[in-house]
Amino acid sequence: MRKLIREALTPYGFNIVGEAENGEQGVNMYKELNPDLVTLDIVMPEMDGIQALTALKKWNNQAKVIMITALEQRDLMLQAVRLGVSDFIVKPFTDDRVLSAIEKALGRVFH
């Protein structure tokens, strides 16, 4: 999933500052790197996407987070909305969908 997102974004000049293997590592990297935007899969080892989103928002309530999910995870999607997620990308996704979610989260057009 990380590779697909990286491949979708690098042609538009996005700088991927970090990639985490699990939610706990992702939260720690966020605190260290302070990126403009984070993508989180809802299903991750160590700390799932909802737990990671909660930790990120607690650290920085203005954090811009896009959740990656499967359609059957609707309950988790609703929970993420209540926690302040910026947008969702549903698997399988296209490069255009990734870019439009980022544009919405950051409030800018990149293509």
C-alpha positions as CSV (number, residue, x, y, z in Angstrom):
1,M,0.0,0.0,0.0
2,R,2.8,2.4,0.9
3,K,4.5,1.7,-2.4
4,L,1.3,2.4,-4.4
5,I,0.7,5.7,-2.6
6,R,4.4,6.8,-3.1
7,E,4.1,5.9,-6.9
8,A,0.9,7.9,-7.2
9,L,2.4,11.0,-5.5
10,T,6.0,11.3,-6.6
11,P,5.2,12.4,-10.2
12,Y,3.5,15.5,-8.7
13,G,6.5,16.5,-6.7
14,F,5.3,15.3,-3.3
15,N,8.1,14.6,-0.8
16,I,7.4,11.4,1.1
17,V,9.2,12.1,4.4
18,G,8.6,8.7,6.1
19,E,6.9,5.4,5.8
20,A,5.9,3.3,8.8
21,E,5.3,-0.4,9.0
22,N,2.7,-0.1,11.8
23,G,0.6,2.4,13.6
24,E,2.8,2.8,16.6
25,Q,5.8,3.5,14.4
26,G,3.7,5.9,12.3
27,V,2.7,8.0,15.3
28,N,6.3,8.2,16.5
29,M,7.4,9.3,13.0
30,Y,4.7,11.9,12.9
31,K,5.9,13.4,16.2
32,E,9.5,13.5,14.8
33,L,8.9,14.6,11.2
34,N,5.7,16.8,11.6
35,P,4.5,16.1,8.0
36,D,1.8,18.2,6.2
37,L,-0.3,15.1,5.7
38,V,-0.5,11.4,6.9
39,T,-2.1,8.4,5.2
40,L,-3.2,5.6,7.6
41,D,-4.5,2.2,6.8
42,I,-7.4,1.3,9.1
43,V,-5.9,-2.2,9.5
44,M,-2.3,-2.2,10.8
45,P,-0.3,-4.2,13.3
46,E,0.8,-2.9,16.7
47,M,-1.7,0.0,16.7
48,D,-4.6,0.1,14.2
49,G,-5.6,3.1,12.2
50,I,-8.2,4.3,14.6
51,Q,-5.8,4.1,17.6
52,A,-3.1,5.9,15.5
53,L,-5.6,8.6,14.4
54,T,-6.6,9.2,18.0
55,A,-2.9,9.5,19.1
56,L,-2.1,11.9,16.2
57,K,-5.1,14.1,16.9
58,K,-4.2,14.1,20.6
59,W,-0.7,15.2,19.7
60,N,-1.9,17.7,17.1
61,N,-5.6,18.3,16.7
62,Q,-5.0,20.0,13.4
63,A,-3.2,16.9,11.9
64,K,-4.4,16.2,8.4
65,V,-5.0,12.5,8.0
66,I,-6.4,10.4,5.2
67,M,-7.6,6.9,6.0
68,I,-7.2,4.0,3.7
69,T,-10.0,1.4,4.1
70,A,-12.0,-1.3,2.5
71,L,-15.8,-0.8,2.0
72,E,-16.7,-3.4,4.6
73,Q,-15.1,-1.3,7.3
74,R,-17.9,1.3,7.5
75,D,-18.2,1.3,11.3
76,L,-14.5,2.1,11.5
77,M,-14.9,4.8,8.9
78,L,-17.7,6.5,10.9
79,Q,-15.5,6.4,14.0
80,A,-12.7,8.0,12.0
81,V,-15.0,10.8,10.9
82,R,-15.9,11.5,14.5
83,L,-12.2,11.7,15.3
84,G,-11.6,14.3,12.5
85,V,-10.2,12.4,9.6
86,S,-9.7,14.6,6.5
87,D,-10.9,12.1,3.9
88,F,-11.0,8.4,2.9
89,I,-9.5,6.4,0.1
90,V,-11.3,3.1,-0.5
91,K,-9.3,0.1,-1.7
92,P,-8.7,-0.6,-4.5
93,F,-7.9,3.0,-5.4
94,T,-6.6,4.9,-8.4
95,D,-3.9,7.5,-8.5
96,D,-6.5,10.2,-9.2
97,R,-8.4,9.3,-6.1
98,V,-5.3,9.5,-4.0
99,L,-4.5,12.9,-5.5
100,S,-8.1,14.3,-5.0
101,A,-8.1,13.2,-1.3
102,I,-4.8,15.0,-0.8
103,E,-6.1,18.1,-2.6
104,K,-9.2,18.1,-0.4
105,A,-7.2,17.6,2.8
106,L,-4.6,20.3,2.0
107,G,-7.0,22.7,0.3
108,R,-4.8,23.0,-2.9
109,V,-4.9,21.7,-6.4
110,F,-1.9,19.7,-7.6
111,H,-2.8,18.6,-11.1
